[in-house]
């Protein structure tokens, strides 16, 4: 039985590495095209870090969604949870005399609550995850509007000081207009996102829980035969997704410093797109957090390329993202066909 478990994990990891390699090659080729074809800001290190700064919350959200998708499930409530967290944190900071620590506790509490409830409904009551998380999305969006319908900027001084904190990279940078070397920088949220990428990678790669996620998504019946508690694994996957959505909400407001009903609108779709581009299969059992990270970078790079090329309308970027998703779905189909032939 132990040998069978290793074989299942080895096969999933092989498919994962193949899709990861394709994702990285596509991203590198795309960024090199931007650097040498468009030039402009792409030749500066800060442009790359700006992509990270703008998408740190999406990276965190996509990590949780990738874990759920590896299990063969889905969570479309994450964007609504992020929006709800940003509004609750903003109201706490501006109207209730809160501080960054209380706002963080609120963010973690909201994310954990959604993860626990939705995970229980999906794993133990066996309700379709799409229906459960769709309800969660509607509930979180509606609650966000009830809490505060009008957009506003956070004025809490302690929070703004944290928001404006920059982590400089002294050996990377470029000269400014005056010819003075200016080091590149990233926001605190990026550091949080990178730490979570590493932790999630370790979880999936080297822990029994991570292997149970792959086994569950690969074949539920086989996972049961291996003695894996599939309900607990699926429950924990949704809990992790909800908790990461709460953290992503706090990182989001650290970047925007505003409360608005439209915060994180469509983030769940972007997270799914990043996961697919990163090599996470909708059928489950295959995926890699590093690939998801590069998937987010690919989305951010596409938006910058489209904008730099003179196509300022947002729908051009959406069309390009749609084309990339279709491309990677075709690639995944080829990998699936290859897997069936080898079985």
PyMOL commands that set and color helices and strands:
alter all, ss='L'
color gray80, all
select helices_A, chain A and resi 2-38+40-43+45-70+78-95+100-123+129-147+157-163+188-206+208-218+220-225+230-256+267-277+289-308+314-342
alter helices_A, ss='H'
color red, helices_A
select strands_A, chain A and resi 152-153+166-175+181-187+258-259
alter strands_A, ss='S'
color yellow, strands_A
deselect
rebuild
show_as cartoon
